[in-house]
Amino acid sequence: MDGEEAPPGALNLADYAPAGARTVDCFRRIRKIGEGTYGEVFEAMDIITGERAALKKIKLDDGKEGFPRQILREIKLLKKLDHENIIRLKEIVVSPGTAHGAGGSDDYMYRGDIYMVFEYMDHDLKKVLHHSTPSQVKYYMEQLLKGLHYCHVNNVLHRDIKGANLLISGGGKLLKLADFGLARPFTRDGSFTNHVITLWYRPPELLLGATNYAEAVDIWSVGCIFAEFLLRKPLFPGRTEQEQLSKIFELCGFPNEENWPGVSKLPLYKTIRPTTPTKRRLRDIFHNFDSHAVDLIDRMLILNPTERISAHDALCAAYFITKM
Ligand SMILES: Nc1ncnc2c1ncn2[C@@H]1O[C@H](COP(=O)(O)OP(=O)(O)OP(=O)(O)O)[C@@H](O)[C@H]1O
């Protein structure tokens, strides 16, 4: 759990898996493909349509605490998002004999298992991150930014962009943004938890304790992935939050009121010590790479989040306009 309150009354599983919803018996299980925080993921076949699907089984704590609110938030967001570069949640199915509705709308309880049914994807980006060709990198980056731009236009922050959450299909040509388990709707003046985004892809504002943040947090993660594509190794592989910040500062320079107005007011600013060199030298590590690609990475990995490029502007960058 990320410790954030879900909107009261807005989340009710009955809206998504009404009485009469299909049961999991409509699917033939093929193999287990993954294990997530909230349960196992299976490859399965829809017996009626013959379509392949990924079934995410939601672990319920014996109904003691009801349905995990974070999962309800994920379902609600995914039902709202409809874009070719975002994983499609096709339906919610239940185990046979599942009890539907044991109380008022707020304490709606299930006693069986619940499954989220997703379109099936062949693999994730992590597997191809370190051996993709320049043209593959370009079309993966374009699709990632298109999916993310759509999220941001709809006021949704993904907050966990990393290779394992970017799924690939269509003979390696189609990329979709997946795992909305940490995603949330946002408002400009909102205050959110900073305990999100896997460490290597986490932006400096979150590492410095910011709770009022916006779309730029996702762009930082995209910049780290873009750099990883080119370098064929993670850009900032920190083992602790402190080490993560040091690695960022070594390449992006040390933050101060000049390059990032307001940074000294962030909760953890006083705990950090300048690293040497203190000047930005990010571009120096990219030798012999497409200069348009390096320009774009440089604009995604700006310390000050208000100066970081948006998904929309990134899609208009010279990198995407020039042909391979
Ligand atoms: N639609 C899909 N098609 C194929 N494989 C999938 C699909 N969705 C998820 N998977 C596989 O299952 C794994 C776990 O899924 P997912 O990340 O959604 O679960 P999670 O509980 O949120 O995981 P985590 O704890 O890592 O955040 C993924 O890394 C991926 O390998």
PDBQT file of the ligand as one rigid body, heavy atoms in Angstrom, charges set to zero:
ROOT
HETATM    1  N1  LIG A 401      -1.095  -8.642 -19.902  1.00  0.00    +0.000 N 
HETATM    2  C1  LIG A 401      -0.038  -9.401 -19.601  1.00  0.00    +0.000 A 
HETATM    3  N2  LIG A 401       0.438 -10.261 -20.518  1.00  0.00    +0.000 NA
HETATM    4  C2  LIG A 401       1.518 -11.028 -20.225  1.00  0.00    +0.000 A 
HETATM    5  N3  LIG A 401       2.176 -11.005 -19.047  1.00  0.00    +0.000 NA
HETATM    6  C3  LIG A 401       1.727 -10.188 -18.090  1.00  0.00    +0.000 A 
HETATM    7  C4  LIG A 401       0.597  -9.342 -18.303  1.00  0.00    +0.000 A 
HETATM    8  N4  LIG A 401       0.385  -8.624 -17.189  1.00  0.00    +0.000 NA
HETATM    9  C5  LIG A 401       1.330  -9.000 -16.306  1.00  0.00    +0.000 A 
HETATM   10  N5  LIG A 401       2.142  -9.945 -16.831  1.00  0.00    +0.000 N 
HETATM   11  C6  LIG A 401       3.293 -10.587 -16.168  1.00  0.00    +0.000 C 
HETATM   12  O1  LIG A 401       3.046 -10.742 -14.779  1.00  0.00    +0.000 OA
HETATM   13  C7  LIG A 401       4.001  -9.974 -14.000  1.00  0.00    +0.000 C 
HETATM   14  C8  LIG A 401       3.295  -9.356 -12.783  1.00  0.00    +0.000 C 
HETATM   15  O2  LIG A 401       2.227  -8.510 -13.221  1.00  0.00    +0.000 OA
HETATM   16  P1  LIG A 401       1.969  -7.057 -12.604  1.00  0.00    +0.000 P 
HETATM   17  O3  LIG A 401       3.251  -6.282 -12.685  1.00  0.00    +0.000 OA
HETATM   18  O4  LIG A 401       0.781  -6.456 -13.235  1.00  0.00    +0.000 OA
HETATM   19  O5  LIG A 401       1.618  -7.472 -11.111  1.00  0.00    +0.000 OA
HETATM   20  P2  LIG A 401       1.891  -6.674  -9.791  1.00  0.00    +0.000 P 
HETATM   21  O6  LIG A 401       1.243  -7.421  -8.674  1.00  0.00    +0.000 OA
HETATM   22  O7  LIG A 401       1.466  -5.273  -9.915  1.00  0.00    +0.000 OA
HETATM   23  O8  LIG A 401       3.463  -6.790  -9.780  1.00  0.00    +0.000 OA
HETATM   24  P3  LIG A 401       4.538  -5.941  -8.984  1.00  0.00    +0.000 P 
HETATM   25  O9  LIG A 401       4.468  -6.402  -7.585  1.00  0.00    +0.000 OA
HETATM   26  O10 LIG A 401       5.828  -6.345  -9.691  1.00  0.00    +0.000 OA
HETATM   27  O11 LIG A 401       4.223  -4.498  -9.180  1.00  0.00    +0.000 OA
HETATM   28  C9  LIG A 401       4.575  -8.955 -14.988  1.00  0.00    +0.000 C 
HETATM   29  O12 LIG A 401       5.892  -8.540 -14.670  1.00  0.00    +0.000 OA
HETATM   30  C10 LIG A 401       4.519  -9.726 -16.315  1.00  0.00    +0.000 C 
HETATM   31  O13 LIG A 401       5.662 -10.558 -16.430  1.00  0.00    +0.000 OA
ENDROOT
TORSDOF 0
